[in-house]
């Protein structure tokens, strides 16, 4: 059921007031999606999980309890990844895989590889 003209006018006034009162928040809300937020969480969980794996390998030589703590960190990261993948659902996974196939990985991952390449070029 479409909105009446009066309802559309009220909605436009609310939207204009929102953009006028806090343009930074309005821009951020407009640019951020559930997929982008979930991808960011997954990226951090993978990075911390890899550090947990390194911690397991390194701390096995030191003490079993330290290795177990690093394993728990890896486990928590795995749960975070699984939960965010569930949030994204099939539509989100299709969108992400479509962006991977179209070459937008750099944009989705925050351009980390590009930053590292530029830093290495400057140092080299």
C-alpha positions as CSV (number, residue, x, y, z in Angstrom):
1,X,0.0,0.0,0.0
2,X,1.6,3.2,-1.1
3,X,2.0,6.3,1.1
4,X,-0.4,9.1,0.8
5,X,0.8,12.5,-0.3
6,X,0.6,13.8,3.3
7,X,2.6,10.8,4.6
8,X,5.2,11.3,1.9
9,X,5.5,15.0,2.8
10,X,5.9,14.2,6.5
11,X,8.6,11.5,5.7
12,X,10.5,13.9,3.5
13,X,10.4,16.6,6.3
14,X,11.7,14.0,8.8
15,X,14.5,13.0,6.4
16,X,15.5,16.6,5.7
17,X,15.6,17.4,9.5
18,X,17.8,14.3,10.0
19,X,20.3,15.4,7.4
20,X,20.3,19.0,8.7
21,X,20.7,18.0,12.4
22,X,23.6,15.5,12.0
23,X,25.0,15.3,8.4
24,X,28.0,13.2,9.5
25,X,25.8,10.5,11.0
26,X,23.4,10.7,8.0
27,X,26.3,10.2,5.6
28,X,27.7,7.3,7.7
29,X,24.3,5.6,7.9
30,X,23.8,6.0,4.1
31,X,27.2,4.5,3.3
32,X,27.3,1.6,5.8
33,X,25.4,-1.5,5.2
34,X,25.0,-4.8,7.1
35,X,27.2,-6.5,4.6
36,X,30.0,-3.9,5.0
37,X,29.8,-4.1,8.8
38,X,29.8,-7.9,8.8
39,X,32.8,-8.0,6.4
40,X,34.7,-5.7,8.7
41,X,34.0,-7.9,11.7
42,X,35.0,-11.0,9.6
43,X,38.3,-9.3,8.6
44,X,39.2,-8.5,12.1
45,X,38.2,-12.0,13.4
46,X,40.5,-13.6,10.7
47,X,43.4,-11.4,11.6
48,X,43.0,-12.0,15.3
49,X,42.5,-15.8,14.6
50,X,45.7,-16.0,12.7
51,X,47.5,-14.3,15.6
52,X,45.8,-16.9,17.9
53,X,47.2,-19.7,15.7
54,X,50.7,-18.2,15.9
55,X,50.2,-17.9,19.7
56,X,49.2,-21.6,19.9
57,X,52.3,-22.7,18.0
58,X,54.6,-20.4,19.9
59,X,53.2,-21.0,23.4
60,X,53.1,-24.8,23.1
61,X,56.9,-24.6,23.7
62,X,56.4,-22.5,26.8
63,X,53.3,-23.6,28.7
64,X,50.1,-25.6,28.0
65,X,47.8,-23.1,29.6
66,X,49.1,-20.3,27.4
67,X,48.5,-22.5,24.3
68,X,45.0,-23.2,25.5
69,X,44.3,-19.5,26.0
70,X,45.5,-18.8,22.4
71,X,43.2,-21.7,21.2
72,X,40.3,-20.1,23.0
73,X,41.0,-16.9,21.1
74,X,41.0,-18.8,17.8
75,X,37.7,-20.5,18.8
76,X,36.0,-17.1,19.7
77,X,37.2,-15.7,16.3
78,X,35.6,-18.7,14.5
79,X,32.3,-18.1,16.3
80,X,32.4,-14.4,15.3
81,X,33.1,-15.3,11.7
82,X,30.2,-17.9,11.7
83,X,27.8,-15.4,13.3
84,X,28.6,-12.7,10.8
85,X,28.2,-15.0,7.9
86,X,24.8,-16.0,9.2
87,X,23.8,-12.3,9.5
88,X,24.8,-11.8,5.9
89,X,22.8,-14.7,4.7
90,X,22.8,-16.0,1.1
91,X,22.1,-12.6,-0.4
92,X,25.1,-11.1,1.4
93,X,27.3,-14.0,0.4
94,X,26.2,-13.5,-3.3
95,X,26.9,-9.8,-3.1
96,X,30.3,-10.4,-1.6
97,X,31.2,-13.1,-4.1
98,X,30.0,-10.8,-6.9
99,X,32.2,-8.0,-5.7
100,X,35.1,-10.5,-5.5
101,X,34.5,-11.6,-9.0
102,X,34.2,-8.0,-10.3
103,X,37.5,-7.0,-8.6
104,X,36.1,-4.8,-5.8
105,X,38.1,-6.8,-3.1
106,X,40.3,-3.8,-2.4
107,X,37.3,-1.6,-1.7
108,X,35.7,-4.2,0.6
109,X,38.9,-5.0,2.5
110,X,39.7,-1.3,3.1
111,X,42.7,-1.1,0.7
112,X,45.1,-2.7,3.1
113,X,47.2,-4.3,0.3
114,X,47.4,-1.0,-1.5
115,X,48.6,0.8,1.6
116,X,51.3,-1.9,2.2
117,X,52.4,-1.7,-1.4
118,X,52.7,2.1,-1.2
119,X,54.6,1.9,2.0
120,X,57.1,-0.6,0.6
121,X,57.6,1.5,-2.5
122,X,58.4,4.6,-0.4
123,X,60.8,2.6,1.8
124,X,62.5,0.8,-1.1
